[in-house]
Amino acid sequence: MLTLALPKGRLATESIDLMISKGWLSSKPDPDSKELIYNDPKGKIRILLVRSQDVATYVEQCAADAGISGWDVLKEGGYDLAAPLDLKIGKCRLSLAAPEGYTLETRHRKIRVATKYPNLAREFFFHKGLSCEIFKLYGSIELAPLVGLSDCIVDLVSTGGTLKANGLKELDIILESSARLVFNRSSLYGKRKEAVEFMESLSGGT
């Protein structure tokens, strides 16, 4: 049996649907259950439901054999994980956005940036030769430039509807993201047969 860490929410739902379609799961966990561990009756997969930011940590520390996490989270954290497989689900982009009329060329001081991704944001501005001050926030990132906390934001964008509703526009795409299947190196070696079979089965996504 493989223990798989999944992020709660939409990505978990898409991942579970994919695994059901590939024959790894027989049914979905009860959406009304408060249990955080789901043992599928087929006996192939045990699921741990955790916060999206915690998936990689559970896998890296061998509390789970594998996990499904956004590429944005994996790149931000710099985790030591093996064999990232692009599942072609959970697609979004990490973008730089700012109020209408703002451009990086109009700056007169250090650029103030609000984000949940300080490492990726800092790297982006560094490669552009720009100085920035990072404010790490955990939610409602779009609010920061509206109240003067920041000049711009770096955040995940799916449709762009939230940005538009708050008078913000995308200035640049920093990273294209989708869900990746990752393993810790211990499980990839110790459960190699199951791991390879699982990866090959899910390869190609939906």
C-alpha positions as CSV (number, residue, x, y, z in Angstrom):
1,M,0.0,0.0,0.0
2,L,1.2,3.5,-0.9
3,T,0.5,6.4,1.5
4,L,-0.3,9.5,-0.5
5,A,-0.5,13.0,0.9
6,L,-3.1,15.2,-0.8
7,P,-3.9,18.9,-0.4
8,K,-7.5,19.5,0.8
9,G,-9.8,21.1,-1.6
10,R,-10.2,21.2,-5.4
11,L,-6.9,19.6,-6.1
12,A,-7.6,16.6,-3.9
13,T,-11.0,16.2,-5.7
14,E,-9.3,16.2,-9.1
15,S,-6.5,13.9,-7.9
16,I,-9.0,11.4,-6.5
17,D,-11.1,11.4,-9.7
18,L,-7.9,10.7,-11.6
19,M,-6.9,7.8,-9.4
20,I,-10.4,6.3,-9.6
21,S,-10.3,6.6,-13.4
22,K,-7.0,4.7,-13.4
23,G,-8.2,2.0,-11.0
24,W,-6.2,2.9,-8.0
25,L,-9.2,3.9,-5.8
26,S,-12.6,2.3,-5.7
27,S,-14.5,5.2,-4.2
28,K,-14.2,8.7,-2.9
29,P,-13.7,9.6,0.8
30,D,-16.9,10.7,2.5
31,P,-17.0,14.6,1.9
32,D,-18.8,15.0,5.2
33,S,-16.3,13.0,7.3
34,K,-13.9,14.8,9.5
35,E,-11.3,12.0,9.3
36,L,-8.0,13.0,7.8
37,I,-6.9,9.4,6.9
38,Y,-8.7,7.4,4.2
39,N,-7.9,3.7,3.6
40,D,-9.4,2.7,0.3
41,P,-11.1,-0.7,0.2
42,K,-8.9,-1.9,-2.7
43,G,-5.9,-1.7,-0.3
44,K,-3.7,0.0,-2.8
45,I,-3.7,3.6,-1.5
46,R,-4.0,5.3,1.9
47,I,-4.7,9.0,1.7
48,L,-3.6,11.7,4.1
49,L,-5.6,15.0,3.7
50,V,-3.4,17.9,4.7
51,R,-2.9,21.6,3.9
52,S,-1.4,22.3,0.5
53,Q,1.7,23.8,2.0
54,D,2.3,20.7,4.1
55,V,2.1,18.0,1.4
56,A,5.8,18.2,0.5
57,T,6.9,18.2,4.2
58,Y,4.9,15.0,4.9
59,V,6.5,13.3,1.9
60,E,10.0,14.6,2.5
61,Q,9.9,13.5,6.1
62,C,8.6,10.0,5.1
63,A,5.3,10.4,6.8
64,A,3.9,9.7,3.3
65,D,5.4,7.8,0.4
66,A,4.2,10.2,-2.2
67,G,2.2,13.3,-2.6
68,I,0.4,15.5,-5.1
69,S,1.3,19.2,-4.9
70,G,1.3,22.3,-7.0
71,W,4.6,23.1,-8.8
72,D,4.4,26.6,-7.3
73,V,4.6,25.1,-3.8
74,L,7.4,22.7,-4.7
75,K,9.5,25.5,-6.3
76,E,8.9,27.9,-3.4
77,G,10.0,25.3,-0.8
78,G,13.0,23.8,-2.6
79,Y,12.2,20.3,-1.2
80,D,14.4,17.3,-1.7
81,L,11.9,15.1,-3.5
82,A,12.2,12.6,-6.4
83,A,10.6,12.2,-9.8
84,P,8.1,15.0,-10.2
85,L,5.5,13.8,-12.6
86,D,3.2,16.5,-14.2
87,L,-0.4,15.3,-13.8
88,K,-1.8,18.0,-16.1
89,I,-4.4,19.0,-13.5
90,G,-4.8,21.9,-11.1
91,K,-3.4,24.3,-13.8
92,C,-2.8,27.9,-12.8
93,R,0.0,30.5,-13.0
94,L,2.0,32.5,-10.5
95,S,1.8,36.1,-11.7
96,L,2.9,39.6,-10.9
97,A,-0.1,41.9,-10.7
98,A,-0.6,45.6,-9.8
99,P,-3.3,48.3,-9.9
100,E,-4.1,49.8,-13.3
101,G,-1.5,52.2,-14.5
102,Y,1.4,50.8,-12.4
103,T,4.5,49.6,-14.2
104,L,7.9,48.5,-12.9
105,E,9.4,51.3,-15.0
106,T,7.6,53.9,-13.0
107,R,9.1,52.9,-9.7
108,H,10.9,55.6,-7.7
109,R,12.0,53.5,-4.7
110,K,12.3,49.9,-3.6
111,I,9.3,47.9,-4.9
112,R,7.0,46.7,-2.2
113,V,5.6,43.2,-2.9
114,A,2.9,41.3,-1.1
115,T,2.9,37.5,-1.6
116,K,2.7,34.0,-0.2
117,Y,5.7,33.2,-2.3
118,P,8.6,35.3,-1.0
119,N,11.4,33.1,-2.5
120,L,10.0,33.0,-6.0
121,A,9.1,36.7,-5.9
122,R,12.5,37.7,-4.7
123,E,14.2,35.6,-7.4
124,F,12.0,37.2,-10.0
125,F,12.9,40.7,-9.1
126,F,16.6,39.8,-8.6
127,H,16.8,38.5,-12.1
128,K,15.3,41.8,-13.4
129,G,17.9,43.7,-11.4
130,L,15.2,45.3,-9.3
131,S,15.3,45.9,-5.5
132,C,12.2,44.8,-3.6
133,E,10.8,44.6,-0.1
134,I,8.7,41.5,0.5
135,F,5.6,41.3,2.7
136,K,4.6,37.7,3.3
137,L,0.8,37.3,3.6
138,Y,-1.3,34.2,3.9
139,G,-4.5,35.3,2.3
140,S,-6.4,38.1,0.6
141,I,-3.2,39.1,-1.2
142,E,-5.2,41.3,-3.6
143,L,-6.1,43.6,-0.7
144,A,-2.5,44.7,-0.1
145,P,-2.0,47.3,-2.9
146,L,-5.6,48.6,-2.4
147,V,-4.7,49.8,1.1
148,G,-1.2,50.9,0.4
149,L,0.6,48.0,2.0
150,S,2.4,47.1,-1.3
151,D,2.9,48.4,-4.8
152,C,2.1,45.0,-6.4
153,I,1.5,41.4,-5.6
154,V,2.8,38.0,-6.7
155,D,0.1,35.4,-6.4
156,L,-1.6,32.5,-8.1
157,V,-4.0,33.3,-10.9
158,S,-6.5,30.9,-12.5
159,T,-9.1,32.9,-14.4
160,G,-8.0,36.4,-13.4
161,G,-11.5,37.2,-12.2
162,T,-10.4,38.1,-8.6
163,L,-7.7,40.4,-9.9
164,K,-10.2,42.2,-12.2
165,A,-12.8,42.5,-9.5
166,N,-10.2,44.3,-7.3
167,G,-8.9,46.6,-10.1
168,L,-5.6,44.7,-10.6
169,K,-4.0,43.5,-13.8
170,E,-1.4,40.9,-14.6
171,L,2.0,42.4,-15.5
172,D,4.0,39.3,-16.0
173,I,3.8,35.5,-15.6
174,I,6.5,34.2,-13.3
175,L,5.7,30.5,-13.3
176,E,3.2,28.1,-15.0
177,S,2.0,25.6,-12.4
178,S,0.2,22.3,-12.3
179,A,-0.1,19.4,-10.0
180,R,3.0,17.1,-9.7
181,L,3.3,13.6,-8.2
182,V,6.4,13.4,-6.0
183,F,8.1,10.7,-3.9
184,N,10.6,10.7,-1.2
185,R,13.7,8.9,-2.1
186,S,13.3,6.2,0.5
187,S,9.9,5.1,-0.7
188,L,10.9,5.4,-4.3
189,Y,13.6,2.8,-3.5
190,G,11.9,0.7,-0.9
191,K,8.5,0.5,-2.7
192,R,9.9,0.8,-6.2
193,K,7.6,-1.7,-7.9
194,E,4.4,0.1,-6.5
195,A,5.9,3.5,-7.1
196,V,6.8,2.9,-10.8
197,E,3.4,1.2,-11.5
198,F,1.6,4.2,-9.9
199,M,3.6,6.7,-11.9
200,E,3.2,4.9,-15.1
201,S,-0.5,4.5,-14.6
202,L,-1.0,8.2,-13.9
203,S,1.4,9.4,-16.6
204,G,-0.5,11.5,-19.1
205,G,-3.1,12.7,-16.6
206,T,-6.7,12.7,-17.5
